[in-house]
Amino acid sequence: MTLGRKVSFINMAMLFGLALVLSVFALFQAKDALSGVAELAMLQKIEGDINNMKEQFSHDCGAITKSSNQLLDQNGKDLASHEELIDKVSKRMGVVATVFMSQGDDYVRVITSVRKANGSRAVGTMLGKASAAYPAMQKGEQFIGEAKILEKDYLAVYEPLMDRDGQMIGIYFIGG
């Protein structure tokens, strides 16, 4: 093999290697971009879901109020009796849904589609101060992010539930 051919062969091998490295780099960049697009789409979906949930509860329950140990619909009926509504919201949107009631400095699930390991509803379980959403809820602000509920991970939205006087009486929750 002549010197010219050896140089040409080395140049071709280097170009091929460079093309391979650039292709791999582009593949990882595309994967990251697609992952970001998918995450953004999921965030937009669950933000829409929480708004739909609030509208559905407003339509079916009217203004929600709090008595000493219950959330009540506009007719004075315990919100916990509206299981069909929380199930409808969950099924229609393909999410889990909960309404919490403020209780002391924490929040208790009063109606939920979240299930315990034994299949029963997780009613009566607390949000807990260790929840990633807890600081935002204490400030009356929306929380969007990852949440672990009964050992399962969700992309979640927690939205303050306010009464007519602007007092936070609970939380709307959607997780997907």
SULTAPE-V993527 format. One line per field, one symbol per residue. phi: phi as a letter, one per 20 degrees, with the letter a starting at -180 (. if undefined). psi: psi as a letter, one per 40 degrees, with the letter a starting at -180 (. if undefined). Layout:
phi = ???
psi = ???
This chain:
phi = .fffffffffffffffffffffffgffffffffffffffffffffffffffffffffffedmfeccegbbecffeneggfeegfffffffffdmcdcbdedfbmdccdfdbbdfdfgenffefneefnfeffeggfffemdfccrecdclmdececcdcgddefenefdabecccc
psi = hiddddddddddddddddddddddddddddddddddddddddddddddddddddddddddeahhihadfihiaeeehhdeefddddddddddefiiiihihhhbfahhhdhiehiideeiifheiidieeidedddddefiihhaiihhfehhihihhhhhiadeehheahhhhh.
